[in-house]
Amino acid sequence: MPAKSKAQQKAAGAALSAKRGETKKSELYGASKEMYETMTEEELEEIASTDHDGLPEKKD
């Protein structure tokens, strides 16, 4: 499932970083914290790796 906005892609990247132990879970907030708790590493990687060309900053 590709990201629908740059904000979603960024949040998935932050959650993925925490899943891999590169950042602390306590540094997450909002959407990235929810993604961390509800998604697998593979799902997060798929969203975070979406090409961001042409994506809106935020989804309406």
ABEGO torsion letter per residue (X at the ends): XBBABAAAAAAAAAAAAAAAGABBAAABBEAAAAAAAABBAAAAAAAAABBABGBBABBX
